[in-house]
Amino acid sequence: MSERILHRFPGGLHPEQHKSESNGTPIRRAALPERLILPLRQHIGQAAKPVVAVGERVLRNQRLAQAEGYVSAPVHAPTSGMILAIEEHAVPHPSGLSAPCIVLQPDGLDEGMRAFEPWPDFCAVSPLLLRERVREAGIVGLGGAVFPSAVKLAGTPGTPIHTVVLNGAECEPYISCDDRLMRERADEVLRGGQILMHVVSAERCLVGVEDNKPEAIAALREAARLLGDARIEIVAVPTIYPSGGEKQLIHVMTGERISRETRTTERGFLGQNVGTAVAIYRAVVHGEPLTRRIVTVTGSGMAQPGNWDVPLGMLACDLIEQAGGYRPDVARLILGGPMMGFAMPSDEVPVTKAANCLLALASRDAPADPLPMPCIRCGKCAEACPVELQPQQLLWDARAGDFERAEKRDSLFECIECGICSAVCPSHIPLVQYFRYAKTEIWQRERDKDKASQAKVRFDVRNARIEREKREREAMLARKRAQLAAQKATAEPAPGEGEAAPVDDKQRAIREAMERARARKAAIQGQAEDPPVDKA
Amino acid sequence: MWTAILVFTVLALVLGALLGYAGQAFKVEGDPLADKIDALLPQTQCGQCGYPGCRPYAEAIAAGEADINRCPPGGETTIKALADLLGVEPKPLDAELGEEKPKTVAWIDEQVCIGCTLCIQACPVDAILGAPKLMHTVIRDECTGCELCVAPCPVDCIYMLPLKPELDQWRWPNPESRIEIAEDVSLVIASDPALGREAEGRGGKHAMVAPSEVLSGSPRPAGPRDDGSRA
């Protein structure tokens, strides 16, 4: 095989690696905690809908919640036990807000059931069925994006996929869950790649791994040799952050620059994280849904950094306790890596499908964010930006509240939030925070606008209806008047005497109803301990 | 000289006729400016601006009769958008008309509701469901929070409740506001005589955590916003 010519994406950064803290020990299997908290939404898209009842006993691999809509994913039980509740619980999110979760109390028996029929000979199964299996098994992108994999496998209609890209770059500092996975389960990674090639009828499979993981590359090459599949190629890519970005990795390995507006599947590439490939392999060949994931527990604030095979729903605090706990000088807990992760307000949140790393930093490694200084327009952020944006210009837009310009002219939504601009800024401006803020602000304005146009439609329809009813009433009155006139012409009408009575009746009825309501309200308020919110 | 006068008279007549024809032939239906303004208004139809709905207010702005700062539900965002559209300076919201409040939705206490339908008639967007002598309820997703249903209720059973924060509608905070918080915190440090003047104006929220950081850092000549970028 000829040596592949590698390419270089614009910008990038060489942050300190910090991989050796956690990648030296094998993956350990976490013991079952006292309870599992399974959020109904651990993926991009609509939340899953529970299909179990509180008090029900469930088995390992049993489906607890089903996908709702096309972009969604089901949730399965990681072990057997009792459903304690379906309620709001804090979830790993920068807001610290709660979301609906299924609370499962393991019974310790870990009694399993067969969720799906195993298909060891997956080549004999139709791609359509395999895609359905990926969907039913609740598999989402485990690299952190948690986009439902089945949707991605559907690709872009009319564009065949020629290359499956397995992403094992793992470019963020500290994280080593994919590294350990590739070392220990290289065969499963590649078999997952084979399944993916079969599903999308691709010709080749490129496995991209940063060259700071020589053991993983060696393990994969050995597995590929044993597998004897010439379509699979293991590519060692230079260690530059963010080579693990999907488009960046494709660029490095093939030289194909995929423009900002284009999706990778539109250009014939299907990117999947190596962990996702293993999950797909387990779902297809062993008939297992996604109920566990590998989590790196690391950082200078952790007593014993390492990688753990964790049941989904395990609380971060339980996992950290099993992993030896914090060091006394721990200052900050981050979900994800130091570049793209976010600080968590609490460690009492469950491990979800997105959780690749729990990073605890000691105070010496988590210095106070320096107070930002004015932008001096040095252009370092623009030089380092891997998607060739002008972060200093975007900062200007975001600060001025000129979101339209940020979106339309300065391509805000191309920002992959890699965090390089913030890292290189000599003025310590938290640029990526401004971009995250601007993005959510734009989404909010879009929601407001949608709501306004919806209100306008309803207002217009209502006005039209009132107008129509008025016309109809007038028409009816006119008809009646005409009838009366006609009657008058034929016979003398009887004097109307019952006219006053109904009005009186109505007034009295209203008065009585108001009396009753007042009495009821008084009674209710007398009972209630705290009355509802005061009228604003 | 007479030729010149003649030529210009003829020219004026011909061009005038042309203009007159164009004015008739290419007449724009409706008021395009009012449409654009209307599109920027929040469509709550609440009437707080003093006009009977968003559209009449938009028309009044287009005609130059009303100011752009009369929409409390739209608040600063709307005023800014209107100012951009009309090419005028944004101004603060007219305080007489109300203030910008967090978004609310109406909620009917169904235990108390007598089913009088008065609120249904008041709701400009048909967001209240019910029938005479049967209790009414608000369709949460359709309610614009205009409060027009509150006053007509004879038994005062309608409450405006703040919207619960939802995960998928959560917004990242503006980093700018954090800097302001940081400045507040720095006052605490400045009050400590041991830290002296250098801490003044920079501190930072983490200065609370590790004041030594503040002292060990190199002195900085300017505050965070001295570049005037916020002006």
Contacts between the chains, C-beta under 8 A, distances in Angstrom:
chain1	res1	chain2	res2	distance
A	41	B	167	7.8
A	91	B	167	7.3
A	93	B	167	6.2
A	93	B	170	7.3
A	94	B	170	8.0
A	94	B	172	7.2
A	95	B	165	7.5
A	95	B	167	6.9
A	95	B	170	4.4
A	97	B	165	6.1
A	97	B	166	7.7
A	97	B	167	5.2
A	97	B	170	6.3
A	99	B	167	5.1
A	331	B	209	7.6
A	363	B	209	7.7
A	363	B	210	6.9
A	367	B	206	7.6
A	367	B	210	7.9
A	367	B	213	6.7
A	368	B	204	5.8
A	368	B	205	7.5
A	368	B	206	2.5
A	368	B	207	6.7
A	368	B	209	6.2
A	368	B	210	5.9
A	368	B	213	5.1
A	369	B	204	6.9
A	369	B	205	7.8
A	369	B	206	6.2
A	370	B	204	7.1
A	370	B	217	7.3
A	371	B	179	7.2
A	371	B	182	6.2
A	371	B	202	5.1
A	371	B	203	7.3
A	371	B	204	4.5
A	371	B	220	7.9
A	371	B	224	5.7
A	372	B	175	7.8
A	372	B	179	6.6
A	372	B	224	5.4
A	373	B	220	6.7
A	373	B	222	7.2
A	373	B	224	6.5
A	374	B	222	6.9
A	374	B	224	7.2
A	374	B	225	7.4
A	374	B	226	6.3
A	374	B	227	3.4
A	374	B	229	6.8
A	375	B	227	6.9
A	375	B	229	7.2
A	396	B	229	7.1
A	399	B	176	6.6
A	399	B	229	5.8
A	399	B	230	6.5
A	400	B	229	7.9
A	401	B	80	7.1
A	430	B	175	5.2
A	433	B	172	6.8
A	433	B	175	4.4
A	434	B	175	5.5
A	436	B	172	4.3
A	437	B	171	7.2
A	437	B	172	4.3
A	437	B	173	6.6
A	437	B	174	5.2
A	437	B	175	6.3
A	439	B	172	7.7
A	440	B	170	7.2
A	440	B	171	4.0
A	440	B	172	5.0
A	441	B	171	6.1
A	441	B	174	8.0
A	443	B	171	7.9
A	444	B	169	7.0
A	444	B	171	5.7
A	445	B	77	7.3
A	447	B	169	6.9
A	448	B	42	7.0
A	451	B	43	8.0
A	451	B	144	7.3
A	452	B	41	7.2
A	452	B	42	5.2
A	452	B	43	4.1
A	453	B	43	7.1
A	454	B	142	7.4
A	455	B	42	7.8
A	455	B	43	4.1
A	455	B	44	6.7
A	455	B	45	7.2
A	455	B	125	5.0
A	455	B	142	7.6
A	455	B	144	4.9
A	456	B	38	7.9
A	456	B	43	4.4
A	456	B	54	7.5
A	458	B	125	4.1
A	458	B	126	5.5
A	458	B	127	7.4
A	458	B	142	6.5
A	459	B	43	6.7
A	459	B	45	5.3
A	459	B	53	7.3
A	459	B	124	5.3
A	459	B	125	5.4
A	461	B	126	7.5
A	462	B	124	6.8
A	462	B	125	6.8
A	462	B	126	5.0
A	510	B	116	7.3
A	510	B	154	7.8
A	513	B	114	4.6
A	513	B	116	7.2
A	514	B	114	6.9
A	514	B	154	5.5
A	514	B	155	6.4
A	516	B	114	7.2
A	517	B	112	5.7
A	517	B	113	7.7
A	517	B	114	4.5
A	517	B	154	7.7
A	517	B	155	4.1
A	517	B	157	7.5
A	518	B	155	6.6
A	520	B	111	6.7
A	520	B	112	6.1
A	521	B	109	7.9
A	521	B	111	7.8
A	521	B	112	4.6
A	521	B	155	6.5
A	521	B	156	7.8
A	521	B	157	7.1
A	524	B	111	5.7
A	524	B	112	6.9
A	532	B	107	8.0
A	532	B	109	6.6
A	532	B	159	5.6
A	533	B	159	5.6
A	533	B	160	8.0
A	533	B	161	5.9
A	534	B	159	8.0
A	535	B	150	6.7
A	535	B	156	7.3
A	535	B	159	6.1
A	535	B	160	7.0
A	536	B	101	7.3
A	536	B	104	6.7
A	536	B	147	7.7
A	536	B	160	4.8
